[in-house]
Amino acid sequence: QMLAPVITGRDPHDAEALWDEMFQLLRGWGHYRGFVFEAVSGIDTALWDILGKAAGLPVYKVLGGAGRDRVPCYASSLYFADLPEMVAQAQEQIRAGHTAIKMKIGRSAQLGGRRMDVACVKAIRNAVGPDVDIMLDVNSAYDAATAIKVCRQLEADDITWIEEPVPPDDLDGYERVRKGQHIPVAAGESEFGVFGFRELITRNAIDILQPDVARVGGFTGARRVGALVHAHNLRYAPHTGFSAGVSHLASLHVAASVPNLMTYEYFFAPNPLRDLFAEPFPQPDNGVIPVPQGPGLGLELDQRIIRKFEVT
């Protein structure tokens, strides 16, 4: 109801101007973060889908493209389990053709979790060998001192990044972690809009930015973050996680269009909300994933599947 008057009867070609109008409206009400702002993301994603379909082009080409119709990707994520099970899961993903994997760490410190985290990472590195990239996702579970200690213990294990080592609002903690050890720091899934990313960058608190297209303001928000990343010569690795299928697909188009792409998160765990399309979702092969070439997002929603999730 708040946003409908802004977009009703407007031209989808004015997507960026509409984004600014929606942002200004929500900021006036103090709602430019959280679930309310995710509505802007959904509207903006739909606008760019319309633009792609009108032009007969995939969205990533409408965005300007980056010369990619396939993007590098990694398998996400290995969740907490007994050590033999986590090792088996990692080996299964490598056999499936992935060349990079992400695993969860951040167990309870009261239960000896830090030592278990370190042991699991070292066991998985030993199991998959030196040629597989390993990313670590803490999900904000550490404080800065713990994160630094864990990273120092793992510096010999060639870790690609440590993700959300501390809570997202602890910018001082991010600075301490980045300065206190040598593993690259990644974050951004908890940020809404471009301004939170600006703070992380200007404080030299981050190496790899991970916007989620469903939170950052759709394609318009994602491309603005992409320009910021490019200007500071950092890396872009969009977050997907347990998002619905449209967000996964939109993130794939973002990955194909931003200049400083590092990798795309392919979430291998079962997710019925991802498989909402009439055609199969693109599948990785040997560490890369193809971008759909159809107009707009490139896949059509299957209304029969969507009706299963309707709430009346």
C-alpha positions as CSV (number, residue, x, y, z in Angstrom):
1,Q,0.0,0.0,0.0
2,M,2.9,2.4,0.7
3,L,4.7,1.7,-2.5
4,A,1.9,1.1,-5.0
5,P,1.2,4.8,-5.6
6,V,4.9,5.3,-6.5
7,I,4.9,2.7,-9.3
8,T,1.3,2.4,-10.5
9,G,1.1,3.7,-14.1
10,R,4.8,4.4,-14.3
11,D,7.2,3.5,-17.1
12,P,9.5,0.5,-16.2
13,H,12.3,2.2,-18.1
14,D,12.5,4.6,-15.2
15,A,13.6,1.8,-12.8
16,E,16.4,3.7,-11.2
17,A,14.3,6.8,-10.6
18,L,11.5,4.7,-9.2
19,W,14.0,3.0,-6.9
20,D,15.1,6.5,-5.6
21,E,11.4,7.5,-5.1
22,M,10.6,4.3,-3.1
23,F,13.8,4.7,-1.0
24,Q,13.0,8.3,-0.2
25,L,9.4,7.4,0.8
26,L,10.5,4.5,3.1
27,R,13.3,6.6,4.6
28,G,10.8,9.2,5.6
29,W,8.9,6.5,7.5
30,G,12.1,5.1,9.0
31,H,11.7,1.8,7.0
32,Y,14.8,1.6,4.8
33,R,16.0,-1.6,6.3
34,G,14.5,-5.0,7.0
35,F,11.5,-6.7,5.5
36,V,9.9,-3.5,4.3
37,F,12.9,-2.6,2.2
38,E,12.8,-6.1,0.7
39,A,9.6,-5.1,-1.0
40,V,11.7,-2.5,-2.9
41,S,14.0,-5.4,-4.0
42,G,11.1,-7.4,-5.3
43,I,9.6,-4.5,-7.2
44,D,12.9,-3.5,-8.7
45,T,13.7,-7.1,-9.8
46,A,10.3,-7.3,-11.5
47,L,10.9,-4.0,-13.3
48,W,14.2,-5.2,-14.8
49,D,12.6,-8.5,-15.8
50,I,10.0,-6.4,-17.7
51,L,12.8,-4.4,-19.3
52,G,14.6,-7.6,-20.4
53,K,11.4,-9.1,-21.9
54,A,10.5,-5.9,-23.7
55,A,14.0,-5.8,-25.2
56,G,14.1,-9.5,-25.9
57,L,17.4,-9.8,-23.9
58,P,18.5,-11.4,-20.7
59,V,18.6,-9.0,-17.8
60,Y,22.4,-9.2,-17.4
61,K,22.7,-7.8,-21.0
62,V,20.2,-5.0,-20.3
63,L,22.4,-4.1,-17.2
64,G,25.4,-3.7,-19.5
65,G,26.9,-7.1,-19.3
66,A,30.4,-8.1,-18.4
67,G,31.1,-10.5,-21.3
68,R,30.1,-13.6,-19.3
69,D,27.4,-16.1,-20.1
70,R,28.8,-18.5,-17.5
71,V,30.1,-17.5,-14.0
72,P,32.4,-19.1,-11.5
73,C,30.5,-20.6,-8.5
74,Y,31.0,-22.5,-5.3
75,A,29.0,-25.1,-3.4
76,S,27.2,-23.8,-0.3
77,S,27.1,-24.9,2.4
78,L,28.4,-27.7,4.6
79,Y,26.4,-27.4,7.9
80,F,27.4,-28.5,11.4
81,A,27.6,-32.3,11.7
82,D,29.9,-34.9,13.0
83,L,33.4,-34.6,11.5
84,P,33.2,-37.8,9.3
85,E,29.8,-36.6,7.9
86,M,31.2,-33.2,7.1
87,V,34.2,-34.7,5.4
88,A,31.9,-37.0,3.4
89,Q,29.7,-34.1,2.3
90,A,32.7,-32.1,1.2
91,Q,34.0,-35.0,-0.9
92,E,30.6,-35.6,-2.4
93,Q,30.5,-31.9,-3.6
94,I,33.9,-32.3,-5.2
95,R,32.9,-35.5,-6.9
96,A,29.8,-33.6,-8.2
97,G,32.1,-31.2,-10.0
98,H,32.5,-28.3,-7.7
99,T,35.9,-26.7,-7.3
100,A,35.1,-24.6,-4.3
101,I,33.0,-25.2,-1.1
102,K,31.8,-23.2,1.8
103,M,31.4,-24.6,5.3
104,K,29.8,-23.3,8.5
105,I,31.9,-22.6,11.6
106,G,31.1,-20.7,14.7
107,R,30.2,-23.4,17.2
108,S,29.5,-22.5,20.8
109,A,32.7,-21.4,22.6
110,Q,31.3,-22.8,25.9
111,L,31.4,-26.3,24.3
112,G,34.9,-26.1,23.0
113,G,33.5,-25.0,19.7
114,R,36.5,-23.0,18.5
115,R,38.8,-26.0,18.7
116,M,36.2,-28.2,16.9
117,D,35.8,-25.5,14.2
118,V,39.6,-25.5,13.6
119,A,39.7,-29.3,13.6
120,C,36.9,-29.6,11.0
121,V,38.4,-27.1,8.7
122,K,41.8,-28.8,8.8
123,A,40.2,-32.2,8.2
124,I,38.2,-31.0,5.2
125,R,41.3,-29.3,3.7
126,N,43.2,-32.6,4.1
127,A,40.3,-34.5,2.5
128,V,39.7,-32.3,-0.5
129,G,43.4,-31.5,-1.2
130,P,45.1,-28.2,-2.0
131,D,43.4,-27.3,-5.2
132,V,39.9,-26.8,-3.8
133,D,38.9,-23.3,-2.5
134,I,37.4,-23.4,1.0
135,M,35.3,-20.5,2.4
136,L,34.3,-20.3,6.0
137,D,30.9,-18.8,7.1
138,V,30.7,-17.8,10.8
139,N,27.2,-16.3,10.6
140,S,28.3,-13.6,13.1
141,A,28.9,-16.2,15.9
142,Y,32.4,-15.0,17.0
143,D,33.6,-11.9,18.7
144,A,36.7,-10.2,17.2
145,A,39.2,-11.9,19.5
146,T,37.9,-15.4,18.8
147,A,37.7,-14.7,15.0
148,I,41.3,-13.5,15.0
149,K,42.5,-16.5,17.0
150,V,40.7,-19.0,14.7
151,C,42.0,-17.3,11.5
152,R,45.6,-17.4,12.8
153,Q,45.3,-21.1,13.5
154,L,44.0,-21.6,9.9
155,E,46.4,-19.4,8.0
156,A,48.4,-22.3,6.7
157,D,45.3,-24.0,5.2
158,D,44.8,-21.5,2.3
159,I,41.3,-20.3,3.2
160,T,39.6,-18.2,0.5
161,W,37.6,-16.0,3.0
162,I,36.0,-15.9,6.4
163,E,32.4,-14.7,6.2
164,E,30.6,-12.6,8.8
165,P,33.2,-13.3,11.5
166,V,31.4,-10.9,13.9
167,P,27.9,-9.4,14.1
168,P,27.0,-7.1,11.1
169,D,26.8,-3.9,13.3
170,D,30.2,-4.5,14.9
171,L,32.2,-2.4,12.5
172,D,35.0,-2.0,15.0
173,G,35.1,-5.8,15.2
174,Y,35.4,-6.1,11.4
175,E,38.3,-3.7,11.4
176,R,40.1,-5.6,14.1
177,V,39.6,-9.0,12.4
178,R,40.8,-7.7,9.0
179,K,43.9,-6.1,10.5
180,G,44.6,-8.9,13.0
181,Q,45.1,-11.8,10.6
182,H,45.6,-12.6,6.9
183,I,42.5,-14.4,5.7
184,P,40.3,-12.1,3.5
185,V,37.1,-10.9,5.2
186,A,33.7,-11.2,3.5
187,A,30.3,-9.8,4.5
188,G,27.3,-8.0,3.3
189,E,24.3,-10.4,3.3
190,S,22.8,-8.4,6.3
191,E,23.2,-5.0,4.6
192,F,20.2,-3.1,3.0
193,G,21.1,-0.6,0.3
194,V,24.4,0.9,-0.7
195,F,25.2,2.9,2.5
196,G,26.1,0.0,4.8
197,F,28.6,-1.2,2.2
198,R,30.1,2.2,2.0
199,E,30.8,2.1,5.7
200,L,32.5,-1.3,5.5
201,I,34.7,-0.1,2.7
202,T,35.6,3.3,4.0
203,R,36.6,1.8,7.3
204,N,38.9,-0.7,5.5
205,A,36.9,-3.5,7.2
206,I,36.3,-5.8,4.3
207,D,37.8,-7.5,1.2
208,I,34.8,-9.2,-0.4
209,L,31.3,-7.8,-0.6
210,Q,28.3,-10.1,-0.6
211,P,25.1,-8.2,-1.4
212,D,21.9,-10.2,-1.5
213,V,19.7,-8.9,-4.3
214,A,16.6,-9.6,-2.2
215,R,17.8,-7.2,0.5
216,V,20.0,-4.6,-1.2
217,G,17.3,-3.2,-3.4
218,G,17.0,-5.6,-6.4
219,F,19.1,-5.1,-9.5
220,T,19.3,-1.3,-9.1
221,G,20.7,-1.6,-5.5
222,A,23.0,-4.5,-6.6
223,R,24.5,-2.6,-9.5
224,R,25.1,0.5,-7.3
225,V,27.0,-1.7,-4.8
226,G,28.9,-3.2,-7.8
227,A,30.0,0.3,-8.9
228,L,31.3,0.9,-5.3
229,V,33.2,-2.4,-5.3
230,H,34.7,-1.6,-8.6
231,A,35.8,1.9,-7.6
232,H,37.6,0.5,-4.6
233,N,39.1,-2.5,-6.4
234,L,37.5,-5.0,-4.1
235,R,35.7,-8.3,-5.0
236,Y,31.9,-9.0,-5.5
237,A,30.4,-12.4,-4.4
238,P,26.6,-12.2,-4.3
239,H,24.8,-14.0,-1.4
240,T,21.9,-16.3,-2.1
241,G,21.5,-18.8,0.8
242,F,17.9,-20.0,1.5
243,S,16.4,-17.3,-0.8
244,A,13.5,-18.1,-3.2
245,G,14.2,-19.1,-6.8
246,V,13.7,-15.6,-8.3
247,S,16.4,-14.2,-6.0
248,H,18.8,-17.0,-6.9
249,L,18.1,-16.3,-10.6
250,A,18.5,-12.6,-10.2
251,S,21.8,-13.0,-8.3
252,L,23.0,-15.1,-11.3
253,H,22.3,-12.2,-13.6
254,V,24.0,-9.8,-11.2
255,A,27.1,-12.1,-11.2
256,A,27.1,-12.0,-15.0
257,S,27.1,-8.2,-15.1
258,V,29.3,-6.8,-12.4
259,P,32.9,-6.1,-13.3
260,N,34.7,-7.3,-10.2
261,L,32.9,-10.6,-9.8
262,M,34.7,-13.2,-7.6
263,T,32.2,-16.1,-7.5
264,Y,28.5,-17.0,-7.3
265,E,26.9,-18.9,-4.4
266,Y,25.3,-22.1,-5.6
267,F,23.2,-23.4,-2.7
268,F,23.2,-27.2,-3.0
269,A,20.9,-28.0,-0.1
270,P,17.3,-28.9,-1.0
271,N,15.2,-25.7,-1.2
272,P,11.7,-26.1,-2.6
273,L,11.4,-22.3,-2.9
274,R,14.2,-22.3,-5.4
275,D,12.6,-24.7,-7.7
276,L,9.6,-22.6,-8.7
277,F,10.2,-22.5,-12.5
278,A,8.8,-24.4,-15.4
279,E,12.3,-25.2,-16.5
280,P,15.2,-26.7,-14.3
281,F,17.4,-24.2,-12.5
282,P,20.9,-23.9,-14.1
283,Q,23.3,-26.5,-12.8
284,P,27.1,-26.0,-12.1
285,D,29.7,-27.9,-14.1
286,N,33.3,-28.0,-13.2
287,G,33.1,-24.8,-11.1
288,V,31.0,-22.7,-13.4
289,I,27.3,-22.2,-13.9
290,P,25.5,-21.0,-17.1
291,V,23.3,-17.9,-17.1
292,P,19.9,-18.3,-18.8
293,Q,19.8,-16.6,-22.2
294,G,16.0,-16.1,-22.4
295,P,14.4,-12.7,-22.2
296,G,14.3,-11.1,-18.7
297,L,15.3,-13.4,-15.9
298,G,15.3,-16.2,-18.5
299,L,13.0,-18.7,-16.8
300,E,9.3,-18.7,-16.3
301,L,7.6,-19.3,-13.0
302,D,5.4,-22.4,-12.8
303,Q,2.1,-21.2,-11.3
304,R,1.1,-24.7,-10.3
305,I,4.2,-24.9,-8.0
306,I,3.7,-21.4,-6.7
307,R,0.1,-22.2,-5.7
308,K,1.4,-24.8,-3.2
309,F,2.9,-22.0,-1.2
310,E,0.0,-19.6,-1.2
311,V,-1.4,-18.5,2.1
312,T,-5.0,-17.5,2.2
